Amino acid sequence: MKTERSQALFEQAQEWIPGGVNSPVRAFRAVQGTPRFIAHGEGAYLQDVDGNRYLDCVGSWGPLLFGHNPPAIRQALMAQLEHGTTFGAPTELEVQLARAICRAVPSCEQVRLVSSGTEAAMSAVRLARGYTGRAKVVKFEGCYHGHADCLLARAGSGVATFGLPDSAGVPPNLTADTLTLRYNDPQSLQRLFSQMGEEIACVIVEPVAGNMGCVPPLPGFLEQMRSLTQKYGAVLIFDEVMTGFRLALGGAQELYGVTPDLTILGKVIGGGLPLAAYGGRRDIMAYVAPLGPVYQAGTLSGNPMAVAAGLAALRLIEEDPSIYARLKARGEQAARGLREAVLDTGVPATVQQIGSMLTLFFTDRPVTDYASAKSCDTNRFARWFHGMLARGVYWAPSQFESVFLSSAMTDADIYLLVQAARASLKELES
């Protein structure tokens, strides 16, 4: 496999971009390699600048529900391009997208469009504090809600990859009111609320964790969270940047039957372009400026190109309601094949999957929280990752990430994935 052009570009990039990348996990540092510079994506496949072709299991970290470059989204972008790229003023498309989101997501009576998941999470927490008049925020170890200062406390994603408990440049006073608990531990949540429930503004959680790998909630965890926040008057925030419009039309909250007060959305709602949103109950959203005292603004919020792509993506879902059953079947097919490969090779590993989200953890026990995720053998994962890459499968370059399958994948693609995984596992033991 040739990598000369990627290597040359990475050397140039490191001269002009910190670490050579514009988001840390892309640097391949966790797997000790050179990142592949991508030239083209079509359907379920990527092609890098050296001409290597890969089955894409990353899917741009979640947005590409339909694979790369779907015609309907491409056509929507070309049509909007004829009218302009940005106006800094309201458009009809924004109204259409907001209406579509509110009709689909159980918790959303109103939404505010923004440009990134970080911005949406930061804004939702500020809104919860403004609405309740309280300061304390509860989050969970290994859950990543963007890089806003108050939320960079025992986060997952790239922070987990590099083993950083928080970030330099964040003064201690900015995280002093952030209370961090163990994921999937309703007892610790109960104890915390019994001690200081009247001080807690909000609980923010990934209803299915994806930033320490794919970790579904254990039975009762989300339900306990909903009950306690209602009892003590705190705001429950679901971070559905990953799970929204991916696990179900209404996201994880539809799947698990637990409705939060506020929801953070991103990835799929932008159809592959930078777009996110936060939304929820009308009485809470009424606190957002210009109606209320909680300020949030953005020059490119509701950007017409991103909104056009997002609308096209949601229309594709509406036109094909069976998409989630198919994605779930693909995920189960891949997980089943990976589990068989693990058993056949004897490598200590655990496969966790829900819908089209999936992680192969290099540990012999179930992963239910950040501590069990961190018990994985990351050196073994790195070797396995490079085996997959050499066999034409582009997997997430970190043990602590979910991969995302797309509706563009076929039976043959899943077979390729499983066979590559089996060969790469065998290679570990040779």
Secondary structure, DSSP 4 states (H G I P E B T S, - for coil): ---HHHHHHHHHHHHHSGGGSSSGGGG-GGGTSPPPPEEEEEBTEEEETTS-EEEESSGGGTT-TT-BS-HHHHHHHHHHHTT-S--SS--HHHHHHHHHHHHHSTT-SEEEEES-HHHHHHHHHHHHHHHHT--EEEEETT----S-GGG-SS--HHHHHTT-SS-TT--HHHHTTEEEE-TT-HHHHHHHHHHHGGGEEEEEE-SSB-TTS-BPPPTTHHHHHHHHHHHHTPEEEEEETTTBTTTBTTHHHHHHT---SEEEE-GGGGTTSS-EEEEE-HHHHTTBTTTSSB----TTTT-HHHHHHHHHHHHHHHH-TTHHHHHHHHHHHHHHHHHHHHHHHT---EEEEETTEEEEESSSS---SHHHHHTS-HHHHHHHHHHHHHTTEE--SSTT--EE--TT--HHHHHHHHHHHHHHHHHHH-
